């Protein structure tokens, strides 16, 4: 694994007068998820960008002092905490940032960075004034209870916060249900259970009602645990909170078992899902191996992204074919899936197919009538590709009476979603929860927390909701899958040419205001290029560029 890069931004220039903010407006729309959503249009979100030499760009997150400039800060009580008082390097410096891209060329720009997550020396909330709310939204995922537990225990044990409440039933719970008081005792063992003790639901995103409830109940920290749709809702809540001038930090903890949230390395629950998927694949392999011309078909989660299917295939080594949404395939004709199935059965006598739930949807629609419907979260309702594929394989071999097959179809979707998180995800959930609450206490708001190249960072809401993370079929990882299964790639030349590669963003330097980093001219030469860092350290007054 490559070493993560943490970059210290150029030192700030002394400013004698308050600088003027220059903000770039980023317009993006929130998909309606509830009929009761107010008709009033939300204000466009703001990009808070800071520029530096050498193409350095900080995509910063909002801070409470952006709209409450008179807000006072206090020393962080953890400076006197027995666990942290001796660990001086634990406190994150104000100018530490995390690079989005760590594989670069000699001539590459420094690129996009995010503010590093972690504990700050000064906080903007006193422990006795905090009233925190925690809500879980969307589908189930291993690790939800662990995040809840660690948020509660972290706020209580590290900062001395006692007023912590759970919102039952997702976003609707803000205005349709009573709150549940959460204490370290009440959440002590919930990490050993699957699901979420707070309950969840899809939809219910009525921003006005939610912020009314936040204001009426006096919540000043709101922790939202959910996927990209939930984070879009959290972004609109943050915008409304800011519009009303409320001292309330809105923080997201990204949750999606499909691992399709952009920017971050992975989402919690993914490791557990891959591990649990092995059980289904192993069962399918045993069934197929013990039958004449046995075929095991396993459908795994992956609406738009095939990460679970891809990693489960690599981990298993018993899979003969992996089908994901990002890689088109076809059934009939030369080089098609059915031809490959027949060949593999003649060679090995059995085979296992793993298919992500979002794969082949275009083929299913062509073969049967289907009403285009969506669920409460706005997600398109998918047809069962596992059943469809199983039926197509059976129909194919019915035409070959001398080639009988035995096919078993396994769908472990809801079994995987409902299990408790494994050890790896439990540790990861703890880190996410701690990073989230440290950011809220430090006054940051309107952000999602997650690891970027191995280092936890604060990421603006708009950055993770503008697109989904998908498997790049022209990348080495998918090539490893093809090498492992020896399956056809099914791709035409046009498919390869049309595959989108991850490209570096355009950098737009802006003049910064409070809570943002500013360019240090001493780190640049006359042409505005970044000087050699080693030379700068050797002699501050002599730079070699």
Buried (B, 14 or more C-beta within 10 A) or exposed (E): EEEBBBBEBBEBEEEEEEBEBEBEEBEEEBEEBBEEBEEEEBEEBBBBBBBBBBBBBBBBBBBBBBBBEEBEBEEBBBBEBEEBEEEEEEBBEBBBBBBBBBEEEEEEBBBBBBBBBBBBBBBBBBBEEBBBBBBBBBBBBBBBBBBBBBBBBBBBEBBBBBBBBBBBBBBBBBBBBEBBEBEBEBBEEBBEBBBBBBBBBBBBBBBBBBBBBBBEEEBBBBBBBBBBBBBBBBBBBBBBBBEEEBBBBBBBBBBBBBBBBBBBBBBBBBBBBBBBBEBBBBBBBBBBBEBEBBBBBBBBBBBBBBBBBBBBBBBBEBBBBBBBBBBBBBBEEEEBBBBBBBEBBEEEEBBBBBBBBBBBBEBBEEEEEEEEEEEBBBBEEBBBBBBBBBBBBEEBBEEEEEEEBBBBBBBBBEBBBBBBBBEBBBBBBBBBBBBBBBBBBBBBBBBBBBBBBBBBBBBBBBBBBBEBBBBBBEEEEBEEBBEBBEBBBBBEEEBEEEBEEEEEEEBEBBBBBEBBBBBBEBBBBEEEEBBEEEEBEEEEEEBEB
